[in-house]
Amino acid sequence: MFSIAMGKRLKAVFTLMVAVAAIAILSPPAYAVPSFERQTGMACASCHTVFPELTAFGRQFKLRGYTLGNQLDEKAFPANLPLSASLIASRTAVDSTRASDPREDFKRNDEVILQTVAIYYGGKITDKSGAFAQYNYDGIERNWAVEMVDIRYADTTTITDKELLFGLTLNNGPTTQDVWNAAPMWSFPHLPDAGVMPPVGTLIDMGLARQAAGLGAYGFWDNTLYAELSFYRTTKRGLLKPLSAGEVTNTVVDGYAPYWHVMLNRELGAHNFAAGVHGMTTDILLNSEDSGSPTDRYRDLSFDAQYQYVGSDHIFTTDATWVREKRLWSASFPAGMADNPADMLRSFKMNIHYWYQRRVGGGIGYFSTWGGSDMMKYAMSTDPSAMGNATGSPDSRGWTAEVNYLPLKDMQNLKVGLRRTWYSKFNGARSDYNGFGRDAADNNVTFLYGWLLF
């Protein structure tokens, strides 16, 4: 039976890959987000090691408001619009689907699905402003929604005879605007799978993605010192609501949440070093439907670092991020929804990427989240689902490894990936973490995808 099932899976995978490759072959050559290539006249290797990971030039392109290049200026409307599209087909296989309702916990498991259909606006609006915006269909959740928005204005001046690049960014989630590959929005792994993931994580690590939007100002002096200050508000109502169109806003920010980021950057030929700190203070409504509800406060402090080497044949990138989040249950504790008046949550991630001639490569990453036990806040001991928690602990950790291949030598817009994720702890335990016999290793997952940009 194993061989028959495996044969069916391999046949489905082969069909998936052939379909994606056929679309790529029939498409004109395109690189990275192809509208950027058409605007600049440069191949993707200028901005990316392999998409979506940025090089030093790619960071400059983003910080300068997506405005470099004028290749589209001479074209007539609508050919001058910087539009692109993306298709991602995938298959997720979780090691064990034993749970109270496998169809609910593992909605698209063991299915070949069209995971993403995306439309991008990627390029300049005026000589000093531009945008990168994505609207897509999510094949896991089966809905259309805004995925990411980053609209920028940028200019330059000089201070002490050194260039100061400065600008404004309007975006729909903290770290969407960041340009270093250690940022949660852009760190490895770059695509979600349809398996289960640990339910507890720091707010700054994608907790407000498409739940809040903000305006920020930044400066980058002498390609060395970067500083930014942004303020975020909920997208549930008001002028910022279109920035999360199609998304359900469950995490509602009360007032403004300040986000700040300071980074030191150093380029030495093919080598790039960067290290810095960013943080955020956020008040979240206990009742997302009541704007007058009391709030809990989250204070995040994160240290991140990156080293990148970009050679003619070999490319190497490694990054690490450590986050400490203090959770002040000012609303939850008096309401009997938390055991402690405050909890501490920490996380650590480290990733290594390697590419050979931008065609064959992959990455490996370690992730860990840990904090104090809080039965009222974290435990779901009566929940037999895969997300249940009988321990009251938020601790989860594991490893992720991925191999990638770009099959078309002269067209770097198609990437095939095979990823494996292993959990050594999930919801506070290695075994029987939900109280109904489910082990952390049951959530181990194999993920295969084909990613096409055109």
Buried (B, 14 or more C-beta within 10 A) or exposed (E): EEEEEEEEBEEBBEEBBEBBBEBBEEBEBBBBBBBBBBBBEBBBBBBBBBBBBBBBBBBBBBBBBBBBBEBBEEEEEEEBEBBBBBBBBBBBBBBBBBBBEBEEBBBBBBBBBBBBBBBBBBBBBEEBBBBBBBBBBBBBEEEBBBBBBBBBBBBEEEEEEEEBBBBBBBBBBBBBBBBBBBBBBBBBBBBBBBBBBBBBBBBBBBBBBBBBBBBBBBBBBBBEBBBBEBBBBBBBEEEBBEBBBBBEBEBBBBEBBBBBBBBEBEEEEBBBEBBBBBBBBBBBBBEBEEEEBBBBBBBBBBBBBBBBBBEEEEBBBBBBBBBBBBBBBBBBBEEEBBBBEBBEBBBBBBBBBBBEEBBEBBBBBBBBBBBBBBBBBBBBBEBBBBBBBBBBBBBBBBBBBBBBEBBBEEBBBBBBBBBBBBBEBBBBBEEEBBBBEBBBBBBBBBBBBBBBBB
